[in-house]
Amino acid sequence: MDVLELLSSLVSFETVNDPARGIRPSKDCPAFIRDTLASWGGIESELIERDGYYAVYGEIGEGKPKLLFMAHFDVVPVNREEWETDPFKLTVKGDRAYGRGGAPTIRATLLP
């Protein structure tokens, strides 16, 4: 799977999180992430659920130093009128790709 295929798949999940309206992302996107990691040479990970929210947890290697990568895949509600394209379908124009969740927040932390 190339990068654009992966990005297209990730953008296609409606991961809207709107607690005020009782809308939570399903476990479909994190399950896809878990399965994709497994397909990349058997990177084992697991789904973790808490209060109806899901995360993916996995480890590669052992020993120190340890590096933690954390990212989120949920998005705020969509106002489709503000979009020129379908926010949940990756659209490539020139050298740019557009879609919801296309620029995830990722944090890396060195653990003791």
Number of C-alpha atoms within 10 A of each C-alpha: 9 7 8 12 11 12 19 20 16 23 23 17 20 22 24 18 19 14 9 7 7 7 12 18 19 17 17 13 22 24 17 15 20 20 16 15 15 13 12 10 8 10 15 15 17 15 14 13 11 7 5 10 14 19 19 19 14 11 12 9 7 7 5 9 8 14 13 10 11 13 12 13 24 20 16 12 12 14 8 10 8 8 11 8 13 14 20 20 18 22 15 12 8 6 5 7 13 21 20 23 23 16 11 12 10 10 10 10 10 10 9 7
